[in-house]
Amino acid sequence: MKCSQHGISLRHSKRPFPKRLIIPLPARVALSLQKQADKEGVSKVDLAIQLLEAIVRDNLYDAVIDRNAESKKRRTVPLKARRS
């Protein structure tokens, strides 16, 4: 087949997802993460890993990301802006 001639495998890979994930963070988030990591005596990478592992292990996605609160923030218009 042409795929095999070009080194392209059509088999499903049994390898796990990559172990490295690069996530760009806003400066304020990175700074806050670093401050908390310093308090706990760990690196910010280790703290981020611990946080993500806890979210996944305990299925805390909805608890951490309150989508209803976010939509309420976007819908709320300050009183001064309403008068304009």
SEFIZA-3560 file (N, C-alpha, C; in Angstrom, 3 decimals):
REM SEFIZA-3560
<numar><xx>0.833</xx><yy>-1.192</yy><zz>0.000</zz><atom>N</atom></numar>
<numar><xx>0.000</xx><yy>0.000</yy><zz>0.000</zz><atom>CA</atom></numar>
<numar><xx>0.871</xx><yy>1.247</yy><zz>0.000</zz><atom>C</atom></numar>
<numar><xx>0.328</xx><yy>2.316</yy><zz>-0.485</zz><atom>N</atom></numar>
<numar><xx>1.048</xx><yy>3.580</yy><zz>-0.528</zz><atom>CA</atom></numar>
<numar><xx>1.409</xx><yy>4.078</yy><zz>0.868</zz><atom>C</atom></numar>
<numar><xx>0.507</xx><yy>3.875</yy><zz>1.831</zz><atom>N</atom></numar>
<numar><xx>0.758</xx><yy>4.355</yy><zz>3.197</zz><atom>CA</atom></numar>
<numar><xx>2.029</xx><yy>3.727</yy><zz>3.753</zz><atom>C</atom></numar>
<numar><xx>2.138</xx><yy>2.411</yy><zz>3.619</zz><atom>N</atom></numar>
<numar><xx>3.313</xx><yy>1.741</yy><zz>4.179</zz><atom>CA</atom></numar>
<numar><xx>4.573</xx><yy>2.142</yy><zz>3.434</zz><atom>C</atom></numar>
<numar><xx>4.461</xx><yy>2.445</yy><zz>2.169</zz><atom>N</atom></numar>
<numar><xx>5.621</xx><yy>2.889</yy><zz>1.403</zz><atom>CA</atom></numar>
<numar><xx>6.116</xx><yy>4.247</yy><zz>1.888</zz><atom>C</atom></numar>
<numar><xx>5.207</xx><yy>5.037</yy><zz>2.411</zz><atom>N</atom></numar>
<numar><xx>5.567</xx><yy>6.371</yy><zz>2.918</zz><atom>CA</atom></numar>
<numar><xx>5.796</xx><yy>6.374</yy><zz>4.426</zz><atom>C</atom></numar>
<numar><xx>5.761</xx><yy>5.200</yy><zz>5.034</zz><atom>N</atom></numar>
<numar><xx>6.024</xx><yy>5.099</yy><zz>6.465</zz><atom>CA</atom></numar>
<numar><xx>4.849</xx><yy>5.501</yy><zz>7.339</zz><atom>C</atom></numar>
<numar><xx>3.647</xx><yy>5.472</yy><zz>6.799</zz><atom>N</atom></numar>
<numar><xx>2.453</xx><yy>5.841</yy><zz>7.546</zz><atom>CA</atom></numar>
<numar><xx>1.728</xx><yy>4.570</yy><zz>7.968</zz><atom>C</atom></numar>
<numar><xx>1.531</xx><yy>4.391</yy><zz>9.253</zz><atom>N</atom></numar>
<numar><xx>0.848</xx><yy>3.212</yy><zz>9.763</zz><atom>CA</atom></numar>
<numar><xx>-0.626</xx><yy>3.509</yy><zz>9.942</zz><atom>C</atom></numar>
<numar><xx>-1.461</xx><yy>2.568</yy><zz>9.533</zz><atom>N</atom></numar>
<numar><xx>-2.908</xx><yy>2.716</yy><zz>9.709</zz><atom>CA</atom></numar>
<numar><xx>-3.390</xx><yy>2.005</yy><zz>10.964</zz><atom>C</atom></numar>
<numar><xx>-2.488</xx><yy>1.347</yy><zz>11.668</zz><atom>N</atom></numar>
<numar><xx>-2.842</xx><yy>0.664</yy><zz>12.910</zz><atom>CA</atom></numar>
<numar><xx>-3.041</xx><yy>1.687</yy><zz>14.009</zz><atom>C</atom></numar>
<numar><xx>-3.923</xx><yy>1.355</yy><zz>14.927</zz><atom>N</atom></numar>
<numar><xx>-4.122</xx><yy>2.223</yy><zz>16.082</zz><atom>CA</atom></numar>
<numar><xx>-2.911</xx><yy>2.108</yy><zz>16.993</zz><atom>C</atom></numar>
<numar><xx>-2.439</xx><yy>3.210</yy><zz>17.454</zz><atom>N</atom></numar>
<numar><xx>-1.295</xx><yy>3.216</yy><zz>18.359</zz><atom>CA</atom></numar>
<numar><xx>-1.727</xx><yy>2.740</yy><zz>19.739</zz><atom>C</atom></numar>
<numar><xx>-0.900</xx><yy>1.907</yy><zz>20.357</zz><atom>N</atom></numar>
<numar><xx>-1.184</xx><yy>1.452</yy><zz>21.718</zz><atom>CA</atom></numar>
<numar><xx>-0.409</xx><yy>2.265</yy><zz>22.739</zz><atom>C</atom></numar>
<numar><xx>0.291</xx><yy>3.274</yy><zz>22.259</zz><atom>N</atom></numar>
<numar><xx>1.049</xx><yy>4.130</yy><zz>23.170</zz><atom>CA</atom></numar>
<numar><xx>0.101</xx><yy>5.053</yy><zz>23.911</zz><atom>C</atom></numar>
<numar><xx>0.391</xx><yy>5.331</yy><zz>25.171</zz><atom>N</atom></numar>
<numar><xx>-0.458</xx><yy>6.272</yy><zz>25.921</zz><atom>CA</atom></numar>
<numar><xx>-0.255</xx><yy>7.690</yy><zz>25.392</zz><atom>C</atom></numar>
<numar><xx>-1.108</xx><yy>8.568</yy><zz>25.853</zz><atom>N</atom></numar>
<numar><xx>-0.970</xx><yy>9.968</yy><zz>25.485</zz><atom>CA</atom></numar>
<numar><xx>0.406</xx><yy>10.479</yy><zz>25.905</zz><atom>C</atom></numar>
<numar><xx>0.876</xx><yy>11.522</yy><zz>25.257</zz><atom>N</atom></numar>
<numar><xx>2.192</xx><yy>12.058</yy><zz>25.642</zz><atom>CA</atom></numar>
<numar><xx>2.201</xx><yy>12.449</yy><zz>27.115</zz><atom>C</atom></numar>
<numar><xx>3.339</xx><yy>12.288</yy><zz>27.741</zz><atom>N</atom></numar>
<numar><xx>3.466</xx><yy>12.619</yy><zz>29.158</zz><atom>CA</atom></numar>
<numar><xx>3.680</xx><yy>14.112</yy><zz>29.366</zz><atom>C</atom></numar>
<numar><xx>4.024</xx><yy>14.814</yy><zz>28.338</zz><atom>N</atom></numar>
<numar><xx>4.309</xx><yy>16.239</yy><zz>28.464</zz><atom>CA</atom></numar>
<numar><xx>3.186</xx><yy>17.039</yy><zz>27.825</zz><atom>C</atom></numar>
<numar><xx>2.700</xx><yy>18.008</yy><zz>28.565</zz><atom>N</atom></numar>
<numar><xx>1.645</xx><yy>18.890</yy><zz>28.083</zz><atom>CA</atom></numar>
<numar><xx>2.075</xx><yy>20.311</yy><zz>28.388</zz><atom>C</atom></numar>
<numar><xx>2.140</xx><yy>21.132</yy><zz>27.392</zz><atom>N</atom></numar>
<numar><xx>2.564</xx><yy>22.522</yy><zz>27.583</zz><atom>CA</atom></numar>
<numar><xx>1.323</xx><yy>23.399</yy><zz>27.548</zz><atom>C</atom></numar>
<numar><xx>1.115</xx><yy>24.122</yy><zz>28.652</zz><atom>N</atom></numar>
<numar><xx>-0.053</xx><yy>24.983</yy><zz>28.775</zz><atom>CA</atom></numar>
<numar><xx>0.411</xx><yy>26.408</yy><zz>29.053</zz><atom>C</atom></numar>
<numar><xx>0.184</xx><yy>27.329</yy><zz>28.124</zz><atom>N</atom></numar>
<numar><xx>0.543</xx><yy>28.722</yy><zz>28.401</zz><atom>CA</atom></numar>
<numar><xx>-0.413</xx><yy>29.309</yy><zz>29.441</zz><atom>C</atom></numar>
<numar><xx>0.142</xx><yy>29.942</yy><zz>30.451</zz><atom>N</atom></numar>
<numar><xx>-0.668</xx><yy>30.532</yy><zz>31.515</zz><atom>CA</atom></numar>
<numar><xx>-0.538</xx><yy>32.043</yy><zz>31.501</zz><atom>C</atom></numar>
<numar><xx>-1.607</xx><yy>32.740</yy><zz>31.823</zz><atom>N</atom></numar>
<numar><xx>-1.489</xx><yy>34.183</yy><zz>32.013</zz><atom>CA</atom></numar>
<numar><xx>-0.509</xx><yy>34.448</yy><zz>33.163</zz><atom>C</atom></numar>
<numar><xx>0.185</xx><yy>35.553</yy><zz>33.102</zz><atom>N</atom></numar>
<numar><xx>1.214</xx><yy>35.877</yy><zz>34.094</zz><atom>CA</atom></numar>
<numar><xx>0.667</xx><yy>35.834</yy><zz>35.518</zz><atom>C</atom></numar>
<numar><xx>-0.531</xx><yy>36.355</yy><zz>35.745</zz><atom>N</atom></numar>
<numar><xx>-1.082</xx><yy>36.384</yy><zz>37.102</zz><atom>CA</atom></numar>
<numar><xx>-1.354</xx><yy>34.977</yy><zz>37.627</zz><atom>C</atom></numar>
<numar><xx>-1.750</xx><yy>34.070</yy><zz>36.735</zz><atom>N</atom></numar>
<numar><xx>-2.005</xx><yy>32.686</yy><zz>37.134</zz><atom>CA</atom></numar>
<numar><xx>-0.684</xx><yy>31.992</yy><zz>37.473</zz><atom>C</atom></numar>
<numar><xx>0.329</xx><yy>32.189</yy><zz>36.628</zz><atom>N</atom></numar>
<numar><xx>1.638</xx><yy>31.581</yy><zz>36.868</zz><atom>CA</atom></numar>
<numar><xx>2.237</xx><yy>32.093</yy><zz>38.176</zz><atom>C</atom></numar>
<numar><xx>2.084</xx><yy>33.379</yy><zz>38.445</zz><atom>N</atom></numar>
<numar><xx>2.610</xx><yy>33.961</yy><zz>39.679</zz><atom>CA</atom></numar>
<numar><xx>1.892</xx><yy>33.396</yy><zz>40.904</zz><atom>C</atom></numar>
<numar><xx>0.589</xx><yy>33.302</yy><zz>40.834</zz><atom>N</atom></numar>
<numar><xx>-0.184</xx><yy>32.746</yy><zz>41.944</zz><atom>CA</atom></numar>
<numar><xx>0.168</xx><yy>31.281</yy><zz>42.181</zz><atom>C</atom></numar>
<numar><xx>0.328</xx><yy>30.530</yy><zz>41.109</zz><atom>N</atom></numar>
<numar><xx>0.714</xx><yy>29.129</yy><zz>41.213</zz><atom>CA</atom></numar>
<numar><xx>2.092</xx><yy>29.003</yy><zz>41.859</zz><atom>C</atom></numar>
<numar><xx>3.005</xx><yy>29.885</yy><zz>41.465</zz><atom>N</atom></numar>
<numar><xx>4.364</xx><yy>29.863</yy><zz>42.038</zz><atom>CA</atom></numar>
<numar><xx>4.336</xx><yy>30.208</yy><zz>43.524</zz><atom>C</atom></numar>
<numar><xx>3.551</xx><yy>31.203</yy><zz>43.908</zz><atom>N</atom></numar>
<numar><xx>3.448</xx><yy>31.581</yy><zz>45.323</zz><atom>CA</atom></numar>
<numar><xx>2.921</xx><yy>30.425</yy><zz>46.166</zz><atom>C</atom></numar>
<numar><xx>1.876</xx><yy>29.752</yy><zz>45.669</zz><atom>N</atom></numar>
<numar><xx>1.314</xx><yy>28.620</yy><zz>46.410</zz><atom>CA</atom></numar>
<numar><xx>2.310</xx><yy>27.470</yy><zz>46.468</zz><atom>C</atom></numar>
<numar><xx>3.009</xx><yy>27.223</yy><zz>45.386</zz><atom>N</atom></numar>
<numar><xx>4.015</xx><yy>26.154</yy><zz>45.353</zz><atom>CA</atom></numar>
<numar><xx>5.130</xx><yy>26.447</yy><zz>46.358</zz><atom>C</atom></numar>
<numar><xx>5.546</xx><yy>27.710</yy><zz>46.431</zz><atom>N</atom></numar>
<numar><xx>6.579</xx><yy>28.104</yy><zz>47.402</zz><atom>CA</atom></numar>
<numar><xx>6.111</xx><yy>27.841</yy><zz>48.831</zz><atom>C</atom></numar>
<numar><xx>4.857</xx><yy>28.165</yy><zz>49.128</zz><atom>N</atom></numar>
<numar><xx>4.297</xx><yy>27.917</yy><zz>50.464</zz><atom>CA</atom></numar>
<numar><xx>4.326</xx><yy>26.435</yy><zz>50.813</zz><atom>C</atom></numar>
<numar><xx>4.071</xx><yy>25.596</yy><zz>49.809</zz><atom>N</atom></numar>
<numar><xx>4.004</xx><yy>24.157</yy><zz>50.045</zz><atom>CA</atom></numar>
<numar><xx>5.360</xx><yy>23.466</yy><zz>49.889</zz><atom>C</atom></numar>
<numar><xx>6.368</xx><yy>24.234</yy><zz>49.447</zz><atom>N</atom></numar>
<numar><xx>7.704</xx><yy>23.667</yy><zz>49.291</zz><atom>CA</atom></numar>
<numar><xx>7.839</xx><yy>22.714</yy><zz>48.117</zz><atom>C</atom></numar>
<numar><xx>7.060</xx><yy>22.955</yy><zz>47.063</zz><atom>N</atom></numar>
<numar><xx>7.149</xx><yy>22.132</yy><zz>45.854</zz><atom>CA</atom></numar>
<numar><xx>7.343</xx><yy>23.056</yy><zz>44.653</zz><atom>C</atom></numar>
<numar><xx>7.678</xx><yy>22.480</yy><zz>43.520</zz><atom>N</atom></numar>
<numar><xx>7.792</xx><yy>23.294</yy><zz>42.307</zz><atom>CA</atom></numar>
<numar><xx>6.394</xx><yy>23.602</yy><zz>41.779</zz><atom>C</atom></numar>
<numar><xx>6.304</xx><yy>24.656</yy><zz>40.972</zz><atom>N</atom></numar>
<numar><xx>4.978</xx><yy>24.988</yy><zz>40.415</zz><atom>CA</atom></numar>
<numar><xx>4.507</xx><yy>23.892</yy><zz>39.467</zz><atom>C</atom></numar>
<numar><xx>5.431</xx><yy>23.200</yy><zz>38.815</zz><atom>N</atom></numar>
<numar><xx>5.056</xx><yy>22.085</yy><zz>37.938</zz><atom>CA</atom></numar>
<numar><xx>4.441</xx><yy>20.964</yy><zz>38.774</zz><atom>C</atom></numar>
<numar><xx>5.089</xx><yy>20.625</yy><zz>39.894</zz><atom>N</atom></numar>
<numar><xx>4.550</xx><yy>19.565</yy><zz>40.754</zz><atom>CA</atom></numar>
<numar><xx>3.192</xx><yy>19.950</yy><zz>41.325</zz><atom>C</atom></numar>
<numar><xx>3.033</xx><yy>21.204</yy><zz>41.700</zz><atom>N</atom></numar>
<numar><xx>1.742</xx><yy>21.662</yy><zz>42.215</zz><atom>CA</atom></numar>
<numar><xx>0.668</xx><yy>21.555</yy><zz>41.132</zz><atom>C</atom></numar>
<numar><xx>0.989</xx><yy>21.975</yy><zz>39.925</zz><atom>N</atom></numar>
<numar><xx>0.029</xx><yy>21.886</yy><zz>38.824</zz><atom>CA</atom></numar>
<numar><xx>-0.360</xx><yy>20.432</yy><zz>38.567</zz><atom>C</atom></numar>
<numar><xx>0.616</xx><yy>19.535</yy><zz>38.608</zz><atom>N</atom></numar>
<numar><xx>0.335</xx><yy>18.114</yy><zz>38.424</zz><atom>CA</atom></numar>
<numar><xx>-0.586</xx><yy>17.607</yy><zz>39.527</zz><atom>C</atom></numar>
<numar><xx>-0.298</xx><yy>17.985</yy><zz>40.771</zz><atom>N</atom></numar>
<numar><xx>-1.138</xx><yy>17.547</yy><zz>41.898</zz><atom>CA</atom></numar>
<numar><xx>-2.566</xx><yy>18.055</yy><zz>41.741</zz><atom>C</atom></numar>
<numar><xx>-2.707</xx><yy>19.299</yy><zz>41.324</zz><atom>N</atom></numar>
<numar><xx>-4.038</xx><yy>19.868</yy><zz>41.128</zz><atom>CA</atom></numar>
<numar><xx>-4.804</xx><yy>19.125</yy><zz>40.033</zz><atom>C</atom></numar>
<numar><xx>-4.157</xx><yy>18.920</yy><zz>38.898</zz><atom>N</atom></numar>
<numar><xx>-4.822</xx><yy>18.232</yy><zz>37.793</zz><atom>CA</atom></numar>
<numar><xx>-5.148</xx><yy>16.784</yy><zz>38.143</zz><atom>C</atom></numar>
<numar><xx>-4.241</xx><yy>16.110</yy><zz>38.842</zz><atom>N</atom></numar>
<numar><xx>-4.508</xx><yy>14.731</yy><zz>39.253</zz><atom>CA</atom></numar>
<numar><xx>-5.715</xx><yy>14.656</yy><zz>40.182</zz><atom>C</atom></numar>
<numar><xx>-5.834</xx><yy>15.606</yy><zz>41.116</zz><atom>N</atom></numar>
<numar><xx>-6.973</xx><yy>15.622</yy><zz>42.046</zz><atom>CA</atom></numar>
<numar><xx>-8.277</xx><yy>15.882</yy><zz>41.303</zz><atom>C</atom></numar>
<numar><xx>-8.243</xx><yy>16.787</yy><zz>40.343</zz><atom>N</atom></numar>
<numar><xx>-9.449</xx><yy>17.089</yy><zz>39.558</zz><atom>CA</atom></numar>
<numar><xx>-9.899</xx><yy>15.858</yy><zz>38.795</zz><atom>C</atom></numar>
<numar><xx>-8.958</xx><yy>15.179</yy><zz>38.157</zz><atom>N</atom></numar>
<numar><xx>-9.298</xx><yy>13.986</yy><zz>37.378</zz><atom>CA</atom></numar>
<numar><xx>-9.735</xx><yy>12.845</yy><zz>38.292</zz><atom>C</atom></numar>
<numar><xx>-8.952</xx><yy>12.576</yy><zz>39.335</zz><atom>N</atom></numar>
<numar><xx>-9.228</xx><yy>11.450</yy><zz>40.241</zz><atom>CA</atom></numar>
<numar><xx>-10.607</xx><yy>11.570</yy><zz>40.883</zz><atom>C</atom></numar>
<numar><xx>-10.953</xx><yy>12.779</yy><zz>41.344</zz><atom>N</atom></numar>
<numar><xx>-12.202</xx><yy>12.981</yy><zz>42.074</zz><atom>CA</atom></numar>
<numar><xx>-13.315</xx><yy>13.571</yy><zz>41.212</zz><atom>C</atom></numar>
<numar><xx>-13.075</xx><yy>13.654</yy><zz>39.905</zz><atom>N</atom></numar>
<numar><xx>-14.058</xx><yy>14.170</yy><zz>38.962</zz><atom>CA</atom></numar>
<numar><xx>-14.596</xx><yy>15.534</yy><zz>39.410</zz><atom>C</atom></numar>
<numar><xx>-13.689</xx><yy>16.453</yy><zz>39.628</zz><atom>N</atom></numar>
<numar><xx>-14.039</xx><yy>17.769</yy><zz>40.164</zz><atom>CA</atom></numar>
<numar><xx>-14.188</xx><yy>18.852</yy><zz>39.091</zz><atom>C</atom></numar>
<numar><xx>-14.333</xx><yy>18.448</yy><zz>37.859</zz><atom>N</atom></numar>
<numar><xx>-14.400</xx><yy>19.426</yy><zz>36.775</zz><atom>CA</atom></numar>
<numar><xx>-15.476</xx><yy>20.482</yy><zz>37.024</zz><atom>C</atom></numar>
<numar><xx>-16.693</xx><yy>20.037</yy><zz>37.319</zz><atom>N</atom></numar>
<numar><xx>-17.795</xx><yy>20.985</yy><zz>37.525</zz><atom>CA</atom></numar>
<numar><xx>-17.597</xx><yy>21.829</yy><zz>38.773</zz><atom>C</atom></numar>
<numar><xx>-16.976</xx><yy>21.245</yy><zz>39.791</zz><atom>N</atom></numar>
<numar><xx>-16.738</xx><yy>21.996</yy><zz>41.021</zz><atom>CA</atom></numar>
<numar><xx>-15.692</xx><yy>23.084</yy><zz>40.813</zz><atom>C</atom></numar>
<numar><xx>-14.709</xx><yy>22.796</yy><zz>39.990</zz><atom>N</atom></numar>
<numar><xx>-13.620</xx><yy>23.748</yy><zz>39.751</zz><atom>CA</atom></numar>
<numar><xx>-14.039</xx><yy>24.807</yy><zz>38.743</zz><atom>C</atom></numar>
<numar><xx>-14.734</xx><yy>24.380</yy><zz>37.709</zz><atom>N</atom></numar>
<numar><xx>-15.182</xx><yy>25.308</yy><zz>36.668</zz><atom>CA</atom></numar>
<numar><xx>-16.692</xx><yy>25.433</yy><zz>36.791</zz><atom>C</atom></numar>
<numar><xx>-17.137</xx><yy>26.452</yy><zz>37.477</zz><atom>N</atom></numar>
<numar><xx>-18.566</xx><yy>26.680</yy><zz>37.658</zz><atom>CA</atom></numar>
<numar><xx>-19.055</xx><yy>27.463</yy><zz>36.448</zz><atom>C</atom></numar>
<numar><xx>-19.498</xx><yy>26.743</yy><zz>35.453</zz><atom>N</atom></numar>
<numar><xx>-19.918</xx><yy>27.380</yy><zz>34.196</zz><atom>CA</atom></numar>
<numar><xx>-21.107</xx><yy>28.309</yy><zz>34.397</zz><atom>C</atom></numar>
<numar><xx>-21.970</xx><yy>28.005</yy><zz>35.343</zz><atom>N</atom></numar>
<numar><xx>-23.103</xx><yy>28.894</yy><zz>35.617</zz><atom>CA</atom></numar>
<numar><xx>-22.630</xx><yy>30.228</yy><zz>36.159</zz><atom>C</atom></numar>
<numar><xx>-21.636</xx><yy>30.211</yy><zz>37.032</zz><atom>N</atom></numar>
<numar><xx>-21.102</xx><yy>31.458</yy><zz>37.590</zz><atom>CA</atom></numar>
<numar><xx>-20.451</xx><yy>32.286</yy><zz>36.502</zz><atom>C</atom></numar>
<numar><xx>-19.738</xx><yy>31.623</yy><zz>35.582</zz><atom>N</atom></numar>
<numar><xx>-19.087</xx><yy>32.346</yy><zz>34.489</zz><atom>CA</atom></numar>
<numar><xx>-20.116</xx><yy>33.009</yy><zz>33.577</zz><atom>C</atom></numar>
<numar><xx>-21.197</xx><yy>32.309</yy><zz>33.262</zz><atom>N</atom></numar>
<numar><xx>-22.201</xx><yy>32.904</yy><zz>32.384</zz><atom>CA</atom></numar>
<numar><xx>-22.920</xx><yy>34.048</yy><zz>33.088</zz><atom>C</atom></numar>
<numar><xx>-23.111</xx><yy>33.950</yy><zz>34.403</zz><atom>N</atom></numar>
<numar><xx>-23.734</xx><yy>35.038</yy><zz>35.157</zz><atom>CA</atom></numar>
<numar><xx>-22.843</xx><yy>36.270</yy><zz>35.150</zz><atom>C</atom></numar>
<numar><xx>-21.521</xx><yy>36.065</yy><zz>35.270</zz><atom>N</atom></numar>
<numar><xx>-20.590</xx><yy>37.200</yy><zz>35.248</zz><atom>CA</atom></numar>
<numar><xx>-20.676</xx><yy>37.933</yy><zz>33.928</zz><atom>C</atom></numar>
<numar><xx>-20.783</xx><yy>37.176</yy><zz>32.843</zz><atom>N</atom></numar>
<numar><xx>-20.825</xx><yy>37.798</yy><zz>31.521</zz><atom>CA</atom></numar>
<numar><xx>-22.142</xx><yy>38.516</yy><zz>31.282</zz><atom>C</atom></numar>
<numar><xx>-23.235</xx><yy>38.020</yy><zz>31.876</zz><atom>N</atom></numar>
<numar><xx>-24.550</xx><yy>38.632</yy><zz>31.650</zz><atom>CA</atom></numar>
<numar><xx>-24.770</xx><yy>39.847</yy><zz>32.537</zz><atom>C</atom></numar>
<numar><xx>-24.071</xx><yy>39.919</yy><zz>33.654</zz><atom>N</atom></numar>
<numar><xx>-24.267</xx><yy>41.023</yy><zz>34.587</zz><atom>CA</atom></numar>
<numar><xx>-23.626</xx><yy>42.288</yy><zz>34.024</zz><atom>C</atom></numar>
<numar><xx>-24.408</xx><yy>43.310</yy><zz>33.897</zz><atom>N</atom></numar>
<numar><xx>-23.920</xx><yy>44.596</yy><zz>33.402</zz><atom>CA</atom></numar>
<numar><xx>-24.003</xx><yy>45.583</yy><zz>34.554</zz><atom>C</atom></numar>
<numar><xx>-22.894</xx><yy>46.278</yy><zz>34.858</zz><atom>N</atom></numar>
<numar><xx>-22.932</xx><yy>47.255</yy><zz>35.952</zz><atom>CA</atom></numar>
<numar><xx>-24.036</xx><yy>48.280</yy><zz>35.751</zz><atom>C</atom></numar>
<numar><xx>-24.611</xx><yy>48.751</yy><zz>36.845</zz><atom>N</atom></numar>
<numar><xx>-25.710</xx><yy>49.695</yy><zz>36.807</zz><atom>CA</atom></numar>
<numar><xx>-25.358</xx><yy>50.943</yy><zz>36.009</zz><atom>C</atom></numar>
<numar><xx>-24.157</xx><yy>51.460</yy><zz>36.173</zz><atom>N</atom></numar>
<numar><xx>-23.730</xx><yy>52.670</yy><zz>35.448</zz><atom>CA</atom></numar>
<numar><xx>-23.780</xx><yy>52.435</yy><zz>33.938</zz><atom>C</atom></numar>
<numar><xx>-23.387</xx><yy>51.259</yy><zz>33.487</zz><atom>N</atom></numar>
<numar><xx>-23.369</xx><yy>50.962</yy><zz>32.061</zz><atom>CA</atom></numar>
<numar><xx>-24.790</xx><yy>50.868</yy><zz>31.509</zz><atom>C</atom></numar>
<numar><xx>-25.744</xx><yy>50.457</yy><zz>32.324</zz><atom>N</atom></numar>
<numar><xx>-27.123</xx><yy>50.320</yy><zz>31.871</zz><atom>CA</atom></numar>
<numar><xx>-27.743</xx><yy>51.690</yy><zz>31.589</zz><atom>C</atom></numar>
<numar><xx>-27.338</xx><yy>52.704</yy><zz>32.319</zz><atom>N</atom></numar>
<numar><xx>-27.934</xx><yy>54.032</yy><zz>32.161</zz><atom>CA</atom></numar>
<numar><xx>-27.445</xx><yy>54.726</yy><zz>30.901</zz><atom>C</atom></numar>
<numar><xx>-26.314</xx><yy>54.334</yy><zz>30.401</zz><atom>N</atom></numar>
<numar><xx>-25.737</xx><yy>55.018</yy><zz>29.225</zz><atom>CA</atom></numar>
<numar><xx>-26.538</xx><yy>54.797</yy><zz>27.979</zz><atom>C</atom></numar>
//
